[in-house]
């Protein structure tokens, strides 16, 4: 397999891992004002993601770094065409991080309300905007031969793009609620279970609608019809989504969260596989599209980067697996009084 093809799928994998890990952080923040009834509930919800959220965002930096190093032309065009949504995502992520750290610095109801609102906005906005951005990448953007974007923010807010944004948001809401099922107890856990159960049919319907819409709005199915064996990815995504419901009914919350994680990864790869070898498609003229082959760095650069990935990514995965194991225990009320709590 060519180095460009290897890096194309590594690029997709890094985005999938980011959505899987930081997705539950976004989900917790999105449902935060709705199921966090008391200040203790809210502190518990923040503490449930507190030790992990910043580590999860490392995958975003890695995905962006890989785009820059392996496919520099794509990086340049992406940050030009999607400049507004990407800047909105960046500002939202900054607001979210600041709100987590600042909320408990002053014991004032007004102060906490401000940062509670920032935490919600900083979680819901990126979830929605990432979905809008990737749906538009799947659909293709009005980009000319010089990589210039002929459109604006409203161009991205088309029906298919908005459908992708809503799907991402609902996937992350379910993912975050399941994480709270694992890490909380009592009434807060009961409310998280309720959100998980009610969000599941919504996610199922949106997933089916998005897949059908993708057939008409994009060329994603071209690779699937050329290689029918690839339909296993779509089938596996549906099975894993059904697994969420199965384990939720059994109240096996960690398994349900694992099934949700697999659903997000497979949903991402549904698009990545359908795109190959296109990374940034043009709906003005297919010849203007940036692919893994016409936008990649030199073979030497790709070889050196591949060696670095093989050496260090397993260490990062091992560390995160250890961190998740350590912080998979329940957050209890007495834990909230420790100095390192949120």
Secondary structure, 3 states (H helix, E strand, C coil): CCHHHHHHHHHHHHHHHHHHHHHHHHHHHHHHHHHCCCHHHHHHHHHHHHCCHHHHCHHHHHHHHHHHHHCHHHHHHHHHHCHHHHHHHHHHHHHHHHHHHHHHHCCCHHHHHHHHHHHHHHHHHHHHHHHHHHHHHHHCECECCCCCECCCHHHHCCHHHHHHHHHHHHHHHHHHHHHHHHHCCHHHHHHHHHHHHHHHHHHHHHHHHHHHHHHHHCCCHHHHHHCHHHHHHHHHHHHHHHHHHHHHHCCCHHHHHHHHHHHHHHHHHHHHHHHCCEEECECCCHHHCEECCCCCCCHHHHHHHHHHHHHHHHHHHHHHHHHHHHCCCCCCHHHHHCCCCC
